[in-house]
Structures are given as C-alpha cells and as structure tokens.
Amino acid sequence: MDIPSIDYLLDEAAKNSKTIWQVVLKEEQEDSGLTEEELRDKLEETYRVMKQAVKEGITAETRSISGLTGGEAAKYYRYYRAGKSLLGSLEAKAISYSLGTSEYNAAMGVIVAAPTCGSSGILPGVVIAAQEEYGLSDREAVNGLITGGGVGAVVATRATISGAAGGCQAEVGTAAAMAAAALTDMMGGSAKQCAQAAALALKNCLGLACDPVAGLVEIPCVKRNGIYAAFAITAADMALAGVESFIPPDEVIDAMYQIGVNMPAAVRETAEGGLAITPTGASAKRRLEY
C-alpha cells in the first residue's frame, strides 16, 4: 500500500468526514481487493500475535541465542507491579510490553514487524497498554493500529523504514510516530492531532544511529524500544493537548530521509560505529565469534 503523504490522508479524511483509519482501510481495500471484514480478520490475527508476544516477553524471561539480552522486560514488569515505578501505569505498562516484545523477537519468537523487527515492540507495547488502561475494545485498538499503519506506509513510500538506509531514526523513529498516531486515535483525537503526534515523535528521533552490537538486533535495540514507547506516549499527549509541530509532518519525514542519506555508513546497521565499536561492544562481538 503506497500512500504518498500525511497531507493526502488528512485531505481524504477532511473531504469525506472520516478518520485516518477509515481512509487507510479504504486504501487497503482498493489495493488488496479484500473486503473490510476480511481485512479486519487479518488485523485481529495480527493483534493476537502482538498480544502473545507481549505475554511471552514479560513472563518467560527467555534469553536470546547470543545470550546478550533477555529478562529485562520481566524485571521491569515486576518493578512496575510492585508499585515502584516513577511513571504512570500507562507508561510503565507500555515500557514493559515493548521490552517484552523486543526480547521475544531476539529470542526467535513470533512477532509482528512494526514496521521492522528491530522496532517491533513500540507499537504493540503502546496500543496494548492503552487498551488495558482505558478499557478499550479490540476494535478500537485495531483502529489505532490501522492509523499507525497509515503513518508507517507514508514513511515507507516517501522515505525509508530501513536502518541500513536511514539509521535507527527510520526504524525506531517511524515506530514511535506510528505508536503516537495510534494512541492519539484511540484517545479520540482528530485526524490532524494524529498527524501532529506522529510529527512530534519522529522529529525528536532525527539523527538516531543504527549501531547494533555484534550486528545483532539486540543491543541497544531492546531497551531503545522500551524508552521510545514512553516517548510515543509523550508525543500523543502533547498532540491531544493541542501542541503542534512547527515543521509539518511530511516535511519531518523528508528531513528524516535526508539525514539518513547523509549519515555515515558506520552508523547505518553495519556495526562499524557507535556503540558497536566501544570496548564493551567489541568484546561482546569477539566472544560471540568463538
């Protein structure tokens, strides 16, 4: 599904008195030839997989094959459940769930790339936490996923969601934008507010390097998912309050792409720069090579 711009989504929503998720669903119907009911069945299955990944991630404490990651989601979840978190329950849940999904991915569990495996925890973490926190239906949660998916489709069409092409800003940044837009929709925000939430999230991820230790989607990816889940909630909250990005959403996406093009290859998923070549990162790589 190619969607050229956020402006296109907003224009279609305005002229037809629709939400972003309704516009995106219509676009996907036309693109896939599937009915709305068929698409919703597929999306509900996607959401079921997301929920299962969260459940496994916060309870199983499974470690990755490399041994570099695992157990942090369960640790943080216990901390939150004990009432010790400095954050509100929405943020704490979202962090736990995002960490859990990302760890489950590293342990070769079944996840949904949203939009990539390295950024797979942010969208489900935020959406599932919000559904639980506010007693929303699966349908409302799926509508949020569709809204977030529309934002992701614009970034993929207009720029890139690849860490190798654009750095982690293209992966985690896009995921944060998707989650912010999804949450804004779930909270009753307007189409414009959803777009602003996405812009606020993405523009504050600009320049984020993709520097995986030993070339694995684990460090710093897992903890980055947890942190940027809270980041997405902040962007949604600001947008719902009426705060707007001075730079329009499409221009933010274009800026992200341009920054990615200008990033050195060393910080675009090659593991040749950043955290990957710190003494500790290099030591971890050597251990895994034996």
FENNOR-V113988 format. One record per backbone hydrogen bond with DSSP energy under -0.5 kcal/mol. NH is the residue of the N-H (numbers start at 1). CO is the residue of the C=O. If there is no record, write none. Layout:
# FENNOR-V113988
NH,CO
NH,CO
This chain:
# FENNOR-V113988
3,1
4,2
9,5
10,6
11,7
12,8
13,9
14,10
15,11
16,12
17,14
18,13
23,19
24,20
25,21
26,22
27,23
28,24
29,25
30,26
31,27
32,28
33,29
39,35
40,36
41,37
42,38
43,39
44,40
45,41
46,42
47,43
48,44
49,45
50,46
51,47
52,48
53,49
54,50
55,51
56,52
57,53
58,54
59,55
60,56
64,69
65,106
67,64
75,71
76,72
77,73
78,74
79,75
80,76
81,77
82,78
83,80
84,79
92,88
93,89
94,90
95,91
96,92
97,93
98,94
99,95
100,96
101,97
102,98
103,99
104,100
105,101
106,102
107,103
108,105
109,104
111,109
113,111
114,112
114,116
120,117
122,119
123,114
123,119
124,120
125,121
126,122
127,123
128,124
129,125
130,126
131,127
132,128
133,129
134,130
135,131
135,132
136,131
141,137
142,138
143,139
144,140
145,141
146,142
147,143
148,144
149,145
150,146
151,147
152,148
153,149
154,150
155,151
156,152
157,153
158,154
159,155
166,162
167,163
168,208
169,208
170,167
171,167
171,168
172,168
173,168
175,171
176,172
177,173
178,174
179,175
180,176
181,177
182,178
183,179
184,180
185,181
186,182
187,183
188,185
189,184
194,190
195,191
196,192
197,193
198,194
199,195
200,196
201,197
202,198
203,199
204,200
204,201
205,202
208,205
210,267
211,209
213,219
215,212
216,213
218,216
220,218
222,218
224,220
225,221
226,222
227,223
228,224
229,225
230,226
231,227
232,228
233,229
234,230
235,231
236,232
237,233
238,234
239,235
240,236
241,237
242,239
243,238
248,246
251,248
252,248
253,249
254,250
255,251
256,252
257,253
258,254
259,255
260,256
261,257
262,258
263,259
263,260
267,264
268,265
269,210
270,265
272,266
273,266
276,273
277,274
278,275
282,278
283,279
284,280
285,281
286,282
287,283
288,284
289,285
290,286
290,287
